[in-house]
Amino acid sequence: MSHKKAVLLIGYDSNLSLGVIYCLRSFNYTIHLLTSNQKNAARHSRFLDKIHVREAINSKDDIIKIVQENHIDLIMPIDEIEIRFIRQHKELLSQYAPCSWSTDTEFFDIGINKKLLAEFLTKNGVSCPVYATVNDLKELENIAGQIGYPLLLKPTRGSFGRMIRKFENWEDLKDYYNSNPPEDREFIIQPFIVGSDITCNVICKEGEIICYTIQESPVKTGSDFSSNDVLQFHEDEEVIREVSKMMKLLHWSGVACVDLRRDQRDKKVYILEINGRFWASVVTSCLKAKVNFPLIMLKLALNEPVDIPKQTHGRQIALKQYFDALKSGKKTSFKDTKYVSYLSDPVARFFQVFKL
């Protein structure tokens, strides 16, 4: 019997951890998780072999000790801060175990910062919305007047749509800005584009896209900027062209989740941000589009043979859509929701959903 290689995943978020673990569950690997999240629901996963909980992921010596004591064959961070930390100390850590692909911190820091990325894309002629930074209230009023309403106020760092706010008028924007002064958090403002959300998920090597999926959600007109459960996977030449151009300029290596918006009026796509990590719908990418990103990343990092698939057309529906279809007698399947994978790891998913 061949030796089961041991993989050390490193991440904070429960959903990301469980998603990556699910994608690796059926293959011949022993899965460890190092996390600073004491409530990480993956601690209850039936597919996890061992969890290592620490107060913070900031000790190289601690990681080396875990690698040596557990005979780890690959260090594979899955969350943004952790990916950056491993890259920063890759030269040392790789003496003890290979590390999964990652981007040089100089370019990584540009990619994951909305302000720096907008500057970089604008300078290099890559499609992105117009933007402006804000330093004081008077400047905010002038710039907001030039951009026009509705507009978005975004923290330069953040993920999963948190703290992105839509404003319809100056009074509401002024009140919010005064209660969140720039010395506490840096913001940029951009016009609100009525359109559909697009996500292009990739694995790159030195700027070249190795594999990808493109998923699109329905047109958004409201103020909810969290991820959408309604997804359609399809090809899109304009999306992959703009994302490819950006990744080459950033010399990107490893995984990335690129958020874009398609303008409803002229169908033009704009790059909004890069999440330099695995993504909330990584299981959906695997089940619906048939691209298992965690497994591909793992095999590439270990120099193991791997088939690079093209995405298949597929869709995911929201739970509400599923029940509405049942009520109306329309043909539907629970397998079309994201929750079908939850049934294989029910205890862990229970803890994740209810944040226990």
C-alpha positions as a Markdown table, in Angstrom:
| # | Residue | x | y | z |
|---|---|---|---|---|
| 1 | Met | 0.0 | 0.0 | 0.0 |
| 2 | Ser | 1.3 | 3.4 | -0.9 |
| 3 | His | 2.2 | 6.0 | 1.8 |
| 4 | Lys | -0.6 | 8.4 | 2.5 |
| 5 | Lys | 0.9 | 11.9 | 2.1 |
| 6 | Ala | 0.0 | 14.4 | 4.9 |
| 7 | Val | -1.2 | 17.8 | 4.0 |
| 8 | Leu | -1.3 | 20.7 | 6.4 |
| 9 | Leu | -4.0 | 23.2 | 5.6 |
| 10 | Ile | -3.8 | 26.6 | 7.3 |
| 11 | Gly | -6.8 | 28.8 | 7.5 |
| 12 | Tyr | -9.2 | 30.7 | 9.7 |
| 13 | Asp | -12.7 | 30.6 | 8.0 |
| 14 | Ser | -14.9 | 27.7 | 8.8 |
| 15 | Asn | -16.6 | 27.5 | 5.4 |
| 16 | Leu | -13.4 | 27.8 | 3.5 |
| 17 | Ser | -11.8 | 25.1 | 5.6 |
| 18 | Leu | -14.8 | 22.7 | 5.3 |
| 19 | Gly | -15.0 | 23.4 | 1.5 |
| 20 | Val | -11.3 | 22.5 | 0.9 |
| 21 | Ile | -11.5 | 19.5 | 3.2 |
| 22 | Tyr | -14.6 | 18.2 | 1.3 |
| 23 | Cys | -12.8 | 18.5 | -2.0 |
| 24 | Leu | -9.9 | 16.4 | -0.7 |
| 25 | Arg | -11.9 | 13.9 | 1.3 |
| 26 | Ser | -11.9 | 11.0 | -1.2 |
| 27 | Phe | -8.3 | 11.0 | -2.1 |
| 28 | Asn | -5.3 | 9.3 | -0.6 |
| 29 | Tyr | -4.1 | 12.1 | 1.8 |
| 30 | Thr | -4.1 | 12.6 | 5.5 |
| 31 | Ile | -5.6 | 16.1 | 6.2 |
| 32 | His | -4.4 | 18.3 | 9.0 |
| 33 | Leu | -5.7 | 21.8 | 9.7 |
| 34 | Leu | -3.8 | 24.6 | 11.5 |
| 35 | Thr | -6.1 | 27.4 | 12.6 |
| 36 | Ser | -6.3 | 30.4 | 15.0 |
| 37 | Asn | -10.1 | 30.1 | 15.0 |
| 38 | Gln | -10.9 | 28.2 | 18.1 |
| 39 | Lys | -14.5 | 27.8 | 16.9 |
| 40 | Asn | -13.5 | 26.7 | 13.4 |
| 41 | Ala | -16.3 | 24.2 | 12.6 |
| 42 | Ala | -13.9 | 22.0 | 10.7 |
| 43 | Arg | -12.9 | 20.6 | 14.2 |
| 44 | His | -16.0 | 18.5 | 13.9 |
| 45 | Ser | -15.4 | 17.3 | 10.3 |
| 46 | Arg | -15.5 | 13.6 | 9.8 |
| 47 | Phe | -12.9 | 14.1 | 7.0 |
| 48 | Leu | -10.3 | 15.9 | 9.0 |
| 49 | Asp | -7.6 | 13.7 | 10.5 |
| 50 | Lys | -6.2 | 16.2 | 13.0 |
| 51 | Ile | -6.7 | 19.9 | 14.0 |
| 52 | His | -4.0 | 22.1 | 15.5 |
| 53 | Val | -5.4 | 25.3 | 17.2 |
| 54 | Arg | -3.1 | 28.2 | 18.0 |
| 55 | Glu | -3.8 | 31.7 | 19.2 |
| 56 | Ala | -2.2 | 33.1 | 16.1 |
| 57 | Ile | -0.6 | 31.9 | 12.9 |
| 58 | Asn | 2.6 | 34.0 | 13.3 |
| 59 | Ser | 5.2 | 31.5 | 14.5 |
| 60 | Lys | 7.5 | 29.9 | 11.9 |
| 61 | Asp | 8.9 | 27.6 | 14.7 |
| 62 | Asp | 5.4 | 26.4 | 15.6 |
| 63 | Ile | 4.6 | 25.5 | 12.0 |
| 64 | Ile | 8.0 | 23.7 | 11.7 |
| 65 | Lys | 7.3 | 21.7 | 14.8 |
| 66 | Ile | 3.8 | 20.6 | 13.5 |
| 67 | Val | 5.4 | 19.6 | 10.2 |
| 68 | Gln | 8.1 | 17.6 | 11.8 |
| 69 | Glu | 6.0 | 15.9 | 14.4 |
| 70 | Asn | 3.2 | 14.9 | 11.9 |
| 71 | His | 5.4 | 14.1 | 8.9 |
| 72 | Ile | 3.7 | 16.7 | 6.8 |
| 73 | Asp | 4.4 | 16.4 | 3.1 |
| 74 | Leu | 2.8 | 19.7 | 2.0 |
| 75 | Ile | 2.1 | 23.1 | 3.6 |
| 76 | Met | -1.1 | 24.5 | 2.0 |
| 77 | Pro | -2.5 | 27.7 | 3.4 |
| 78 | Ile | -6.1 | 28.4 | 2.2 |
| 79 | Asp | -7.0 | 31.8 | 3.7 |
| 80 | Glu | -5.6 | 35.2 | 2.6 |
| 81 | Ile | -3.5 | 36.2 | 5.7 |
| 82 | Glu | -2.2 | 32.7 | 6.0 |
| 83 | Ile | -1.2 | 32.5 | 2.4 |
| 84 | Arg | 0.7 | 35.7 | 2.7 |
| 85 | Phe | 2.5 | 34.6 | 5.9 |
| 86 | Ile | 3.6 | 31.3 | 4.3 |
| 87 | Arg | 4.9 | 33.1 | 1.2 |
| 88 | Gln | 6.8 | 35.6 | 3.4 |
| 89 | His | 8.6 | 32.7 | 5.1 |
| 90 | Lys | 8.6 | 30.2 | 2.2 |
| 91 | Glu | 12.4 | 30.0 | 1.9 |
| 92 | Leu | 12.7 | 28.7 | 5.5 |
| 93 | Leu | 9.5 | 26.6 | 5.6 |
| 94 | Ser | 10.2 | 24.8 | 2.3 |
| 95 | Gln | 13.3 | 23.3 | 3.9 |
| 96 | Tyr | 10.9 | 21.2 | 6.0 |
| 97 | Ala | 8.1 | 20.6 | 3.5 |
| 98 | Pro | 7.0 | 22.0 | 0.1 |
| 99 | Cys | 4.7 | 24.9 | 0.2 |
| 100 | Ser | 1.8 | 25.4 | -2.3 |
| 101 | Trp | 2.2 | 28.0 | -5.0 |
| 102 | Ser | 1.8 | 31.6 | -3.9 |
| 103 | Thr | 2.5 | 35.1 | -5.2 |
| 104 | Asp | 5.4 | 37.4 | -4.2 |
| 105 | Thr | 4.2 | 39.6 | -1.4 |
| 106 | Glu | 4.9 | 42.8 | -3.4 |
| 107 | Phe | 2.3 | 41.9 | -6.0 |
| 108 | Phe | 0.0 | 40.0 | -3.5 |
| 109 | Asp | -0.3 | 43.2 | -1.4 |
| 110 | Ile | -1.4 | 45.1 | -4.5 |
| 111 | Gly | -3.9 | 42.4 | -5.6 |
| 112 | Ile | -5.7 | 42.2 | -2.2 |
| 113 | Asn | -6.0 | 45.9 | -1.6 |
| 114 | Lys | -8.9 | 47.5 | -3.5 |
| 115 | Lys | -7.2 | 51.0 | -3.7 |
| 116 | Leu | -3.8 | 49.7 | -4.8 |
| 117 | Leu | -5.4 | 47.3 | -7.3 |
| 118 | Ala | -7.6 | 50.0 | -8.8 |
| 119 | Glu | -4.5 | 52.2 | -9.2 |
| 120 | Phe | -2.6 | 49.3 | -10.8 |
| 121 | Leu | -5.4 | 48.3 | -13.2 |
| 122 | Thr | -6.0 | 51.9 | -14.3 |
| 123 | Lys | -2.3 | 52.5 | -14.9 |
| 124 | Asn | -2.0 | 49.3 | -17.0 |
| 125 | Gly | -5.2 | 49.7 | -19.0 |
| 126 | Val | -7.2 | 46.8 | -17.5 |
| 127 | Ser | -10.9 | 47.3 | -17.2 |
| 128 | Cys | -12.0 | 48.5 | -13.7 |
| 129 | Pro | -14.6 | 51.0 | -12.5 |
| 130 | Val | -13.5 | 54.6 | -11.9 |
| 131 | Tyr | -12.5 | 55.2 | -8.3 |
| 132 | Ala | -11.3 | 57.9 | -5.9 |
| 133 | Thr | -9.6 | 57.8 | -2.5 |
| 134 | Val | -11.0 | 59.9 | 0.3 |
| 135 | Asn | -9.0 | 61.9 | 2.8 |
| 136 | Asp | -11.5 | 64.3 | 4.3 |
| 137 | Leu | -15.1 | 65.2 | 4.4 |
| 138 | Lys | -14.9 | 68.2 | 2.0 |
| 139 | Glu | -13.0 | 66.0 | -0.6 |
| 140 | Leu | -15.6 | 63.3 | -0.2 |
| 141 | Glu | -18.5 | 65.7 | -0.9 |
| 142 | Asn | -16.7 | 67.0 | -4.1 |
| 143 | Ile | -15.8 | 63.5 | -5.4 |
| 144 | Ala | -19.2 | 62.0 | -4.6 |
| 145 | Gly | -20.8 | 64.9 | -6.5 |
| 146 | Gln | -18.6 | 64.2 | -9.5 |
| 147 | Ile | -19.2 | 60.4 | -9.5 |
| 148 | Gly | -22.9 | 60.8 | -8.8 |
| 149 | Tyr | -25.4 | 58.7 | -6.9 |
| 150 | Pro | -25.9 | 55.9 | -6.2 |
| 151 | Leu | -22.3 | 55.1 | -5.2 |
| 152 | Leu | -20.3 | 52.6 | -3.2 |
| 153 | Leu | -18.0 | 53.2 | -0.2 |
| 154 | Lys | -15.5 | 50.3 | 0.2 |
| 155 | Pro | -12.8 | 49.6 | 2.7 |
| 156 | Thr | -9.6 | 49.0 | 0.9 |
| 157 | Arg | -9.2 | 45.7 | 2.7 |
| 158 | Gly | -12.1 | 43.3 | 3.4 |
| 159 | Ser | -13.7 | 40.1 | 2.0 |
| 160 | Phe | -17.1 | 38.4 | 1.5 |
| 161 | Gly | -18.6 | 41.8 | 0.8 |
| 162 | Arg | -18.3 | 43.0 | 4.4 |
| 163 | Met | -18.5 | 46.8 | 5.1 |
| 164 | Ile | -19.3 | 47.7 | 1.4 |
| 165 | Arg | -22.0 | 50.3 | 1.6 |
| 166 | Lys | -24.3 | 51.7 | -1.1 |
| 167 | Phe | -25.4 | 55.4 | -0.7 |
| 168 | Glu | -28.2 | 57.2 | -2.5 |
| 169 | Asn | -27.6 | 60.7 | -1.2 |
| 170 | Trp | -25.0 | 63.0 | 0.4 |
| 171 | Glu | -26.6 | 63.2 | 3.9 |
| 172 | Asp | -26.5 | 59.4 | 4.4 |
| 173 | Leu | -22.9 | 59.2 | 3.1 |
| 174 | Lys | -21.8 | 62.1 | 5.3 |
| 175 | Asp | -23.3 | 60.5 | 8.4 |
| 176 | Tyr | -21.7 | 57.2 | 7.8 |
| 177 | Tyr | -18.3 | 58.7 | 7.0 |
| 178 | Asn | -18.4 | 60.8 | 10.2 |
| 179 | Ser | -19.0 | 57.7 | 12.2 |
| 180 | Asn | -16.2 | 55.8 | 10.5 |
| 181 | Pro | -13.3 | 58.3 | 10.2 |
| 182 | Pro | -10.5 | 57.5 | 7.7 |
| 183 | Glu | -7.9 | 57.2 | 10.5 |
| 184 | Asp | -9.8 | 54.0 | 11.5 |
| 185 | Arg | -10.2 | 52.6 | 8.0 |
| 186 | Glu | -9.2 | 53.6 | 4.5 |
| 187 | Phe | -12.0 | 53.9 | 2.0 |
| 188 | Ile | -12.4 | 54.3 | -1.8 |
| 189 | Ile | -15.6 | 55.3 | -3.5 |
| 190 | Gln | -16.8 | 54.0 | -6.9 |
| 191 | Pro | -20.0 | 54.3 | -8.9 |
| 192 | Phe | -22.6 | 51.7 | -8.3 |
| 193 | Ile | -22.9 | 49.6 | -11.5 |
| 194 | Val | -26.3 | 47.9 | -12.0 |
| 195 | Gly | -25.4 | 44.5 | -13.3 |
| 196 | Ser | -24.6 | 40.9 | -12.6 |
| 197 | Asp | -21.9 | 39.5 | -10.3 |
| 198 | Ile | -19.2 | 37.4 | -12.0 |
| 199 | Thr | -16.5 | 35.5 | -10.2 |
| 200 | Cys | -13.5 | 34.0 | -12.1 |
| 201 | Asn | -11.6 | 31.5 | -10.0 |
| 202 | Val | -8.1 | 30.6 | -11.0 |
| 203 | Ile | -4.9 | 28.7 | -10.3 |
| 204 | Cys | -1.9 | 30.5 | -11.9 |
| 205 | Lys | 1.8 | 29.9 | -12.3 |
| 206 | Glu | 3.9 | 33.0 | -12.7 |
| 207 | Gly | 1.0 | 34.9 | -14.3 |
| 208 | Glu | -0.2 | 32.2 | -16.6 |
| 209 | Ile | -3.7 | 30.7 | -15.9 |
| 210 | Ile | -3.5 | 27.0 | -15.4 |
| 211 | Cys | -7.2 | 26.4 | -14.8 |
| 212 | Tyr | -10.3 | 28.5 | -14.2 |
| 213 | Thr | -14.0 | 28.6 | -13.7 |
| 214 | Ile | -16.4 | 31.5 | -14.4 |
| 215 | Gln | -19.6 | 31.8 | -12.5 |
| 216 | Glu | -22.3 | 34.5 | -12.8 |
| 217 | Ser | -25.1 | 35.6 | -10.6 |
| 218 | Pro | -28.3 | 37.5 | -11.4 |
| 219 | Val | -28.4 | 41.3 | -11.8 |
| 220 | Lys | -28.1 | 43.1 | -8.5 |
| 221 | Thr | -29.8 | 46.4 | -7.9 |
| 222 | Gly | -29.8 | 46.5 | -4.1 |
| 223 | Ser | -27.3 | 46.8 | -1.3 |
| 224 | Asp | -26.5 | 43.2 | -0.5 |
| 225 | Phe | -22.8 | 42.6 | -1.5 |
| 226 | Ser | -22.4 | 39.1 | 0.1 |
| 227 | Ser | -21.9 | 36.0 | -2.1 |
| 228 | Asn | -24.9 | 34.8 | -4.0 |
| 229 | Asp | -26.2 | 31.2 | -4.0 |
| 230 | Val | -27.6 | 31.5 | -7.5 |
| 231 | Leu | -24.8 | 30.6 | -9.9 |
| 232 | Gln | -24.4 | 29.8 | -13.5 |
| 233 | Phe | -21.1 | 28.4 | -14.8 |
| 234 | His | -20.2 | 29.3 | -18.4 |
| 235 | Glu | -17.4 | 30.5 | -20.7 |
| 236 | Asp | -16.8 | 34.2 | -21.3 |
| 237 | Glu | -14.0 | 35.4 | -23.6 |
| 238 | Glu | -14.0 | 39.0 | -22.2 |
| 239 | Val | -13.8 | 37.9 | -18.6 |
| 240 | Ile | -10.9 | 35.5 | -19.2 |
| 241 | Arg | -9.1 | 38.1 | -21.4 |
| 242 | Glu | -9.2 | 40.8 | -18.7 |
| 243 | Val | -8.4 | 38.4 | -15.8 |
| 244 | Ser | -5.5 | 36.9 | -17.8 |
| 245 | Lys | -4.1 | 40.4 | -18.5 |
| 246 | Met | -4.2 | 41.3 | -14.8 |
| 247 | Met | -2.7 | 38.0 | -13.6 |
| 248 | Lys | 0.3 | 38.4 | -16.0 |
| 249 | Leu | 0.9 | 41.9 | -14.8 |
| 250 | Leu | 0.9 | 40.7 | -11.2 |
| 251 | His | 3.0 | 37.6 | -11.9 |
| 252 | Trp | 0.3 | 35.7 | -9.9 |
| 253 | Ser | 1.0 | 32.2 | -8.6 |
| 254 | Gly | -1.5 | 30.1 | -6.7 |
| 255 | Val | -5.2 | 30.5 | -6.3 |
| 256 | Ala | -7.3 | 33.6 | -6.6 |
| 257 | Cys | -11.0 | 34.5 | -6.6 |
| 258 | Val | -11.5 | 37.5 | -8.9 |
| 259 | Asp | -14.8 | 39.5 | -8.5 |
| 260 | Leu | -16.2 | 41.4 | -11.5 |
| 261 | Arg | -19.4 | 43.2 | -12.4 |
| 262 | Arg | -21.1 | 43.1 | -15.9 |
| 263 | Asp | -22.8 | 46.4 | -16.6 |
| 264 | Gln | -26.4 | 45.7 | -17.5 |
| 265 | Arg | -26.5 | 48.6 | -20.0 |
| 266 | Asp | -23.6 | 47.7 | -22.4 |
| 267 | Lys | -22.5 | 44.3 | -21.0 |
| 268 | Lys | -19.0 | 45.5 | -20.4 |
| 269 | Val | -17.1 | 43.7 | -17.5 |
| 270 | Tyr | -15.2 | 45.5 | -14.8 |
| 271 | Ile | -12.7 | 43.9 | -12.4 |
| 272 | Leu | -13.6 | 44.8 | -8.8 |
| 273 | Glu | -11.2 | 43.0 | -6.5 |
| 274 | Ile | -9.0 | 39.9 | -6.0 |
| 275 | Asn | -9.5 | 37.6 | -3.1 |
| 276 | Gly | -6.1 | 36.0 | -2.7 |
| 277 | Arg | -7.5 | 32.7 | -1.3 |
| 278 | Phe | -9.9 | 29.9 | -1.9 |
| 279 | Trp | -13.5 | 31.0 | -2.1 |
| 280 | Ala | -16.9 | 30.2 | -0.5 |
| 281 | Ser | -18.2 | 28.3 | -3.5 |
| 282 | Val | -15.1 | 26.1 | -3.9 |
| 283 | Val | -17.3 | 23.0 | -3.5 |
| 284 | Thr | -19.7 | 24.3 | -6.1 |
| 285 | Ser | -16.8 | 24.7 | -8.5 |
| 286 | Cys | -16.0 | 21.1 | -7.9 |
| 287 | Leu | -19.5 | 19.6 | -8.1 |
| 288 | Lys | -21.1 | 21.8 | -10.8 |
| 289 | Ala | -18.2 | 22.9 | -12.9 |
| 290 | Lys | -16.2 | 19.7 | -12.3 |
| 291 | Val | -13.0 | 21.6 | -11.4 |
| 292 | Asn | -11.5 | 20.5 | -8.1 |
| 293 | Phe | -9.2 | 23.4 | -7.3 |
| 294 | Pro | -7.9 | 22.2 | -3.9 |
| 295 | Leu | -6.9 | 18.8 | -5.4 |
| 296 | Ile | -5.3 | 20.4 | -8.5 |
| 297 | Met | -3.4 | 22.9 | -6.3 |
| 298 | Leu | -2.2 | 20.1 | -4.1 |
| 299 | Lys | -1.0 | 17.9 | -6.9 |
| 300 | Leu | 0.7 | 20.7 | -8.7 |
| 301 | Ala | 2.6 | 21.7 | -5.5 |
| 302 | Leu | 3.7 | 18.1 | -5.0 |
| 303 | Asn | 4.6 | 17.6 | -8.6 |
| 304 | Glu | 2.1 | 14.8 | -8.9 |
| 305 | Pro | 0.4 | 13.9 | -12.2 |
| 306 | Val | -2.8 | 15.8 | -12.6 |
| 307 | Asp | -5.4 | 16.3 | -15.3 |
| 308 | Ile | -6.4 | 19.9 | -15.8 |
| 309 | Pro | -10.1 | 19.9 | -16.7 |
| 310 | Lys | -12.1 | 22.5 | -18.6 |
| 311 | Gln | -15.1 | 23.8 | -16.7 |
| 312 | Thr | -18.4 | 22.2 | -17.6 |
| 313 | His | -21.6 | 24.2 | -17.8 |
| 314 | Gly | -23.6 | 23.9 | -14.6 |
| 315 | Arg | -25.8 | 25.8 | -12.2 |
| 316 | Gln | -26.6 | 26.2 | -8.5 |
| 317 | Ile | -29.9 | 27.4 | -7.1 |
| 318 | Ala | -30.7 | 29.0 | -3.8 |
| 319 | Leu | -32.6 | 27.1 | -1.1 |
| 320 | Lys | -35.6 | 29.4 | -1.6 |
| 321 | Gln | -35.7 | 28.7 | -5.3 |
| 322 | Tyr | -35.7 | 25.0 | -4.5 |
| 323 | Phe | -38.7 | 25.2 | -2.1 |
| 324 | Asp | -40.6 | 27.6 | -4.4 |
| 325 | Ala | -40.2 | 25.1 | -7.2 |
| 326 | Leu | -41.5 | 22.3 | -5.0 |
| 327 | Lys | -44.5 | 24.3 | -4.0 |
| 328 | Ser | -45.3 | 25.1 | -7.6 |
| 329 | Gly | -44.9 | 21.5 | -8.7 |
| 330 | Lys | -41.9 | 22.3 | -11.0 |
| 331 | Lys | -39.2 | 19.7 | -11.5 |
| 332 | Thr | -36.3 | 20.4 | -9.2 |
| 333 | Ser | -33.6 | 18.6 | -7.2 |
| 334 | Phe | -31.9 | 19.3 | -3.9 |
| 335 | Lys | -28.7 | 18.4 | -5.6 |
| 336 | Asp | -28.9 | 21.8 | -7.4 |
| 337 | Thr | -28.4 | 23.6 | -4.1 |
| 338 | Lys | -25.1 | 24.1 | -2.3 |
| 339 | Tyr | -26.4 | 22.2 | 0.7 |
| 340 | Val | -26.2 | 18.7 | -0.9 |
| 341 | Ser | -22.5 | 18.6 | 0.2 |
| 342 | Tyr | -23.5 | 19.5 | 3.7 |
| 343 | Leu | -25.2 | 16.2 | 4.1 |
| 344 | Ser | -21.9 | 14.3 | 3.9 |
| 345 | Asp | -20.4 | 16.2 | 6.9 |
| 346 | Pro | -23.6 | 17.2 | 8.9 |
| 347 | Val | -22.1 | 17.8 | 12.3 |
| 348 | Ala | -19.4 | 20.2 | 11.1 |
| 349 | Arg | -21.8 | 22.0 | 8.8 |
| 350 | Phe | -24.3 | 22.4 | 11.7 |
| 351 | Phe | -21.6 | 24.1 | 13.7 |
| 352 | Gln | -20.6 | 26.3 | 10.8 |
| 353 | Val | -24.2 | 27.4 | 9.9 |
| 354 | Phe | -25.1 | 28.3 | 13.5 |
| 355 | Lys | -21.6 | 29.7 | 14.3 |
| 356 | Leu | -21.3 | 27.5 | 17.4 |
